Amino acid sequence: MGPRRVLITGVGSFLGTELARRLSADPEIDYLAGLDERPPRARLERMDFIEADIRNPVIAKLIPQAEVDTIVHNKIVRRPGPGMSDRSAHDINVIGSLQLLAACEKADTLRAIVVRGSAGVYGSEPAAPQFFTEEMARRYPLRTRFQRDVAEIENYFDTFSRRHPQVVCTMLRYQPSVGPSLDSQITRYLSQPIVPTYLGFDPRLQFVHEADAIDALVATIKNPVRGPVNVAAPGTIGLTRLVRLAGKPTLPLLPGVFPTLTDAGRRLGMEAISPDFRRLLRYGRAVDISRLVEEVGYMPRHSTVDAVEDYVLTQRGRRLVPVFREAVAR
């Protein structure tokens, strides 16, 4: 029997709102709740909005009252927004996840937790395998704060799953999303008038189209599996080809000066480049999606190149695939 009562954390984000819209239209879902300190980006009449900060212990009372069988943890900060410090992002990621699990301890009706995590847990390494499989997450050191956050979150949910075998915990390790509706680090990087790159490096990159990111999440909600699952589009694209498709000139920088010059550019109004994204631009990363296809049962419809081309065509006023409703995209 599939999920009947679902709660989504981080429902105020683009992906959280779109997921809520999809589930609210699904006749198999009897009840839907969304929890966030900010409201969803579209009006959803079938969803109960619970206004609360995930870091607040009060959620340990609010979530059990909803009597849900499935929780989707979508409140993980990948890139701090305007006015948000790295410390605040860390608190949301780690303290928020701990508070959520404290609430799950008291939710007797809970049967599944689906976490929208990150493939950033693998890092970006010069000697990395061609494609990371799920058991390779601890192969290399945790080099950045976000990577350590994601690893810590995974450990918390893995421990909870072992203590509560009746609850299936799925950790979705997403590659960066690309698409016409998204405002993400990669789309901001490509929107700059000139794009900084590492001199002498042309890494293989892998993304997931925004539509597939939603569909993979819906598929996992309906068929959760235990443990981590990679989520990405088939295939990769070289950084040189990526920037060429975007029609942007590059500024090749020596590895030793890349952080200094991009930080200086940030003070001049250029887009900030996080430590994780810097390593991605230098070494790249690709993941194997066999488990997503074979066990969850979802095959992404768009390749990495398709995702990039759809984003580029939209920037030029054309569309390869329809974007989500404008009310959600705003």
C-alpha positions in Angstrom: 0.0 0.0 0.0 1.4 3.4 -1.0 1.6 6.6 1.1 -1.7 8.1 2.1 -0.7 10.9 4.5 2.4 12.9 3.6 4.3 15.8 5.2 6.9 17.8 3.4 9.5 20.0 5.1 10.8 23.0 3.3 7.6 23.4 1.4 8.4 27.1 0.8 11.2 26.3 -1.7 10.6 25.9 -5.4 11.0 22.1 -5.3 9.0 21.8 -2.1 6.1 23.7 -3.6 6.1 21.8 -6.9 6.2 18.5 -5.1 3.3 19.6 -2.9 1.4 20.7 -6.0 2.0 17.2 -7.6 0.9 15.3 -4.5 -2.1 17.5 -3.8 -3.4 16.5 -7.3 -2.8 12.8 -6.6 -6.1 11.0 -5.7 -4.1 8.3 -3.8 -3.0 10.9 -1.2 -5.6 11.4 1.4 -3.8 14.1 3.4 -1.0 16.5 2.7 0.9 18.8 5.1 3.7 21.2 4.4 6.0 22.6 7.1 8.2 25.7 6.8 8.8 29.1 8.2 7.7 30.6 4.8 4.5 29.7 2.9 4.5 27.7 -0.4 5.0 29.6 -3.6 1.6 28.7 -4.9 -1.9 28.3 -3.3 -2.6 24.7 -2.5 -6.1 24.2 -1.2 -5.6 20.5 -0.3 -2.5 21.1 1.8 -2.4 22.0 5.5 0.4 24.6 6.0 2.3 24.3 9.3 4.2 27.5 9.9 7.2 26.5 11.9 11.0 26.6 11.9 12.4 23.1 11.6 15.0 24.0 14.2 12.3 24.6 16.8 11.6 21.8 19.2 7.9 22.6 18.9 7.8 20.4 15.8 8.1 17.4 18.1 4.5 18.1 19.0 3.2 19.4 15.7 4.4 16.5 13.4 3.0 13.6 15.4 -0.4 15.4 15.5 -0.5 15.2 11.7 -0.5 11.4 11.9 1.4 11.0 8.6 2.8 7.8 7.3 5.5 9.5 5.1 7.8 12.4 5.7 9.8 14.1 2.9 12.7 16.0 4.3 13.3 18.8 1.8 14.8 21.4 4.2 18.5 21.0 3.5 20.4 24.2 2.5 22.7 23.7 -0.4 23.7 27.3 -0.9 23.1 30.0 1.7 20.7 32.7 0.3 21.0 36.4 0.8 21.4 37.3 4.4 22.0 33.7 5.5 25.3 32.9 7.1 27.2 29.7 6.7 26.4 29.1 10.4 22.7 29.5 9.9 22.8 27.1 7.0 24.7 24.6 9.1 22.1 24.9 11.9 19.2 24.3 9.5 20.9 21.3 8.0 22.1 19.6 11.2 20.0 21.0 14.1 16.9 20.9 11.9 17.5 17.3 10.9 18.0 16.4 14.6 14.7 18.1 15.6 12.9 16.4 12.8 14.1 13.0 13.9 13.1 13.8 17.5 9.6 14.4 16.1 9.8 11.2 14.1 10.5 9.3 17.3 7.1 10.3 18.6 5.2 9.7 15.3 3.7 6.2 15.8 2.0 6.2 12.3 5.3 6.9 10.4 6.4 4.2 7.9 8.8 6.0 5.5 11.2 9.0 5.4 12.5 10.3 2.1 15.4 12.7 2.4 16.4 15.0 -0.5 20.1 14.8 0.2 23.1 15.6 -2.0 25.7 13.8 -4.1 28.0 16.4 -2.7 28.7 13.8 0.0 31.1 12.1 -2.4 33.1 15.3 -2.9 35.0 16.1 -6.1 38.4 14.4 -6.4 41.1 14.1 -9.0 41.4 10.3 -8.7 37.6 9.7 -8.3 36.0 6.7 -10.0 34.2 7.4 -13.3 30.8 6.9 -11.6 30.3 6.9 -7.8 28.0 4.1 -6.6 26.2 4.4 -3.3 28.7 2.5 -1.2 31.6 4.9 -2.1 30.5 7.8 0.0 33.3 7.4 2.6 36.1 6.7 0.1 37.6 10.2 0.3 38.0 12.8 3.2 35.2 15.2 3.9 36.8 18.4 2.7 34.1 21.1 3.0 31.5 22.2 5.6 28.6 21.3 3.4 30.1 17.8 2.7 30.5 17.3 6.4 26.9 18.5 7.0 25.5 16.0 4.5 27.5 13.1 5.9 26.3 14.0 9.4 22.7 14.1 8.3 23.1 10.7 6.6 24.5 9.2 9.8 21.6 10.5 11.8 19.0 9.0 9.5 20.9 5.8 9.2 21.0 5.4 12.9 17.3 6.2 13.2 16.6 3.6 10.5 18.5 0.9 12.4 16.7 1.8 15.6 13.3 1.8 14.0 13.3 -1.0 11.4 9.6 -0.5 10.7 10.4 2.9 9.1 12.0 2.8 5.7 14.6 5.7 5.3 15.7 6.6 1.7 18.5 9.1 1.3 18.3 10.6 -2.2 21.8 11.8 -3.3 20.9 14.5 -5.9 23.4 15.9 -8.4 22.9 19.6 -9.1 19.5 20.4 -10.8 19.3 22.4 -14.0 16.2 23.8 -15.8 14.3 26.8 -17.0 12.6 27.5 -13.6 15.5 27.1 -11.3 17.7 29.7 -9.5 20.7 27.5 -8.5 24.4 27.9 -8.2 25.0 26.4 -11.7 22.4 28.6 -13.4 23.8 31.7 -11.7 27.3 30.6 -12.7 26.2 30.3 -16.4 24.3 33.6 -16.2 27.5 35.7 -15.6 28.8 37.8 -18.5 32.2 36.0 -18.2 32.6 32.6 -16.6 35.7 31.8 -14.6 37.3 28.3 -15.1 40.3 26.5 -13.9 43.2 26.7 -16.4 44.1 23.3 -17.7 41.0 21.5 -16.3 37.9 20.3 -18.3 36.0 18.2 -15.7 33.0 15.9 -16.5 29.8 17.3 -14.9 26.5 15.6 -14.4 23.2 17.3 -13.6 19.5 16.3 -13.3 16.7 18.2 -15.1 14.3 19.9 -12.7 11.4 17.9 -14.0 13.2 14.6 -13.4 14.2 15.9 -9.9 10.5 16.1 -9.0 9.5 12.9 -10.7 12.3 10.9 -9.0 11.1 12.3 -5.6 7.5 11.3 -6.4 8.6 7.8 -7.5 10.6 7.3 -4.3 7.7 8.5 -2.1 5.5 5.8 -3.7 8.3 3.2 -3.6 10.8 3.9 -0.9 13.9 1.7 -0.5 16.3 1.5 2.4 19.6 3.4 2.2 21.1 5.9 -0.3 20.0 6.3 -3.9 21.8 8.4 -6.5 19.6 10.8 -8.5 21.0 12.2 -11.7 20.5 12.4 -15.5 22.2 9.8 -17.7 25.5 10.9 -19.2 27.9 13.7 -18.5 29.1 16.9 -20.2 32.5 18.5 -20.2 32.8 22.0 -18.6 34.1 23.4 -21.9 31.1 22.2 -23.8 28.8 23.4 -21.1 30.1 26.9 -21.2 30.1 26.9 -25.0 26.5 25.8 -25.2 25.6 28.7 -22.8 27.4 31.1 -25.2 29.6 32.6 -22.6 33.3 33.6 -22.7 35.6 32.1 -20.2 38.2 33.5 -17.9 40.7 30.7 -17.3 42.5 31.1 -14.0 45.5 29.3 -12.4 44.3 26.9 -9.6 46.3 28.8 -7.0 44.6 32.1 -7.7 41.1 30.9 -8.6 39.7 31.3 -5.0 41.3 34.6 -4.4 40.2 36.2 -7.7 36.6 34.8 -7.6 36.3 36.1 -4.0 37.4 39.5 -5.2 34.9 39.3 -8.0 32.2 38.6 -5.5 32.9 41.9 -3.9 32.5 43.5 -7.3 29.1 41.9 -7.8 30.0 38.6 -9.4 28.3 35.4 -8.4 29.7 33.7 -5.2 31.3 30.3 -5.8 31.2 28.0 -2.8 34.1 25.7 -1.8 32.1 22.6 -3.0 31.3 24.2 -6.4 34.9 25.2 -6.8 36.0 21.6 -6.5 33.2 20.5 -8.8 34.5 23.0 -11.5 38.0 21.7 -11.1 37.5 17.9 -10.8 33.9 17.2 -11.7 31.7 14.3 -10.4 29.4 11.7 -11.9 27.2 9.0 -10.2 25.8 5.7 -11.1 21.9 5.7 -11.2 21.4 1.9 -11.4 19.6 1.8 -8.0 17.2 4.6 -9.0 16.3 2.8 -12.2 16.2 -0.8 -11.0 14.9 -0.6 -7.4 13.0 2.7 -7.2 11.7 2.1 -10.7 12.4 5.6 -12.1 14.4 6.3 -15.3 15.1 10.0 -15.9 13.6 11.3 -19.2 16.3 13.9 -19.9 20.1 13.4 -20.2 22.6 15.8 -18.7 23.0 17.4 -22.2 19.2 17.7 -22.6 18.9 19.5 -19.2 21.6 22.0 -20.2 20.1 22.6 -23.6 16.7 23.1 -22.1 18.1 25.7 -19.8 20.0 27.4 -22.6 17.0 27.4 -25.0 14.8 29.0 -22.3 17.4 31.8 -21.8 17.1 32.5 -25.5 13.3 32.6 -25.4 12.7 29.0 -26.6 11.7 25.9 -24.7 12.6 22.3 -25.2 10.0 21.0 -22.6 7.3 22.9 -20.8 8.3 24.6 -17.5 6.2 24.2 -14.4 3.3 26.6 -13.7 4.3 30.2 -13.6 2.8 30.5 -10.1 5.3 28.0 -8.9 8.3 29.4 -10.8 8.0 32.8 -9.3 
